[in-house]
């Protein structure tokens, strides 16, 4: 027989929906963790956008960033300054649309019991291949078409990482790993944007040719 206290606990547990069927932790704590991660991600983007915009409007700043130790983190500004503002805007809109769509899909799929943890080894192998292939390009540059295909493959890989890391955010990250989770999603989003930008830049140059 349930006591009034146990009935209250049941009502409290049921007030917040489960994120996935086999969830055993407190949904409210997980939702609080998720909100914290996305708040940090939004803050990271708010810092990145003005830096990228400044570099786009002042190419000399982008060159300075690359030539200093800051270039390791901000080297993508050179890519941004080498394309038109229209292409940058289109790539940004497309990136946001893809990120939001994949995020909503992952939450929807998790709610129905789907698990994407199996993607981890495949995504890591794909990313390693992209990195090695990118190093090879330094010595043996690809043609425009081949480089575009390389960019499309990169887009697919980072789309996979968005799904994988969002699934990890929902199910596996510890509550004290909110900074790590936010950084993972930020890198997924940033790399997706860069790959889309590279493909659109190649397409634009092919049209001009």
PyMOL commands that set and color helices and strands:
alter all, ss='L'
color gray80, all
select helices_A, chain A and resi 4-14+27-57+59-67+71-74+76-81+85-111+119-139+144-171+178-208
alter helices_A, ss='H'
color red, helices_A
deselect
rebuild
show_as cartoon
